[in-house]
Amino acid sequence: MSKQRKDQEIALQGSMRAVTQISAKGEPKIGVDEFMALCTRFGLSKKTLDRIRKAVNEEDWGEGPFLANYYSGLKESCVQAFQRTARELFGSPYAIGTSSGTGALHGAFVAVGAGPGTEVICPAIGFIATANAASLAGATPVFCDVDESMHMDPNKIEALITKRTVALAPTHAMGGVSDMDAIMRIARKHKLAVVEDCAQSCGARYKGRMCGTIGDVGIFSISAYKIVGAGEGGLILAKTKRLWERASQLVEAGGLWRPVRFAPPRYRGELFTGTNYRMSELEAAMDVVQLKKMPRTVKRFQKVKAAILKRLQRFTEITPQVLNDPDGEVGYTLRFYPDTIARGECILAALHDRKIQAGMRGKKADDDWHCYSFMHPMMVQYPIRRGDCPVADDLFDRVITISLNQWYTPADCKAIADRINEALATCCTIDPKAKAWR
Ligand SMILES: Cc1ncc(COP(=O)(O)O)c(C=O)c1O
């Protein structure tokens, strides 16, 4: 056993176990069989599983493997590799792997100074996690209406800014991007921080810049349902060392991120109450691989969406979603607004008849925590009512969303576009003069 490993064990097990000449030996904390049971869930070949079992059996693990960043025993832990990959891919100086996007948001908000008596401006459409995290930090979430891009409307931000506002938290929603030039202009004018919530748009760009690196802090969810992800995880990108330190203190209050773990504060404000949102080694082992695939995944989605859009006809009764950067968005959804919900229902039925996966909330749908006026955990704490953000209320009910798949072939794209055109033609009139879809 290496000296470093021995020191770590002593540190972990405490003084009793550090006493030598004791013959007791317990079962490993995590045994080979438990570890292999996890591995088999990932659909690996028998050959690979055999190799893993061999490696695991040969590893000197003492009490069993520690599936933890700081105790992996590796030269570069999986979490460190994940963070390095994130820094390289996004071109960001600082990255922190976390256990969830919500944990990442909590760290980001605290890093930029959200706390009791402050306010954070969140978009009316996104996900409740953004407002939840602002609230967890002690701040009051204030919802800003959206525009026809279904992202935070920059024209409505300034009216919401008070002397308590500390941050703007635009969400890049459903593969799309927020109007970052306008948002950054307002933030700089009022000396506000910007936390970009990129949970739904990992890999998107705004005017060539990676989303998550434009504001002060960017966060990502890398849970199973996101563009990048395996199980549950998150990522924080920070622009400065100070922001990285503050986010680290919140998400990793064990202090292991510090050069000297238990040392007194090196400067005023360095240390404060924290949590544990650390990413696990198992999660990181998967996520580092997933993250490396991200640029190719995004390219495939963009190619598919462009191939479909170029064949779509324009119709008088529907308006395509405004895209703040059509070339930079990830493009895993195609969205448009029918003029009425009744027409939307007609279009939806025609799409479904043609086996096109599409959805619209309409008037009768259930509550949904992606829109502020259904976020009951927020509504019971803050004076939020449906009607505060009328554009969001309207568009959230009326938008038709068609989900796209990165693996569609050119022939699939043509067939899908043809079917969408057919479906739209059954309920709408062709507008030959309108601009092409973008
Ligand atoms: C916009 C947005 N922010 C944050 C989150 C929270 O991420 P997590 O589920 O990893 O906590 C989500 C998750 O769906 C999300 O969509």
The ligand as an SDF file (V2000), in Angstrom:
LIG
                    3D

 16 16  0  0  0  0  0  0  0  0999 V2000
  -33.3720   24.3780  -16.3190 C   0  0  0  0  0  0  0  0  0  0  0  0
  -32.9990   23.3900  -15.2490 C   0  0  0  0  0  0  0  0  0  0  0  0
  -32.2340   23.7980  -14.2220 N   0  0  0  0  0  0  0  0  0  0  0  0
  -31.8590   22.9590  -13.2520 C   0  0  0  0  0  0  0  0  0  0  0  0
  -32.2600   21.6400  -13.2590 C   0  0  0  0  0  0  0  0  0  0  0  0
  -31.9040   20.7900  -12.0950 C   0  0  0  0  0  0  0  0  0  0  0  0
  -31.0480   19.7590  -12.3930 O   0  0  0  0  0  0  0  0  0  0  0  0
  -30.9800   18.4530  -11.4690 P   0  0  0  0  0  0  0  0  0  0  0  0
  -32.2120   17.6520  -11.7580 O   0  0  0  0  0  0  0  0  0  0  0  0
  -29.7350   17.7680  -11.9170 O   0  0  0  0  0  0  0  0  0  0  0  0
  -30.9120   18.9050  -10.0690 O   0  0  0  0  0  0  0  0  0  0  0  0
  -33.0470   21.1660  -14.3000 C   0  0  0  0  0  0  0  0  0  0  0  0
  -33.4770   19.7570  -14.3200 C   0  0  0  0  0  0  0  0  0  0  0  0
  -34.3420   19.3490  -15.0260 O   0  0  0  0  0  0  0  0  0  0  0  0
  -33.4340   22.0560  -15.3340 C   0  0  0  0  0  0  0  0  0  0  0  0
  -34.2080   21.6680  -16.3540 O   0  0  0  0  0  0  0  0  0  0  0  0
  1  2  1  0
  2  3  1  0
  2 15  2  0
  3  4  2  0
  4  5  1  0
  5  6  1  0
  5 12  2  0
  6  7  1  0
  7  8  1  0
  8  9  2  0
  8 10  1  0
  8 11  1  0
 12 13  1  0
 12 15  1  0
 13 14  2  0
 15 16  1  0
M  END
$$$$
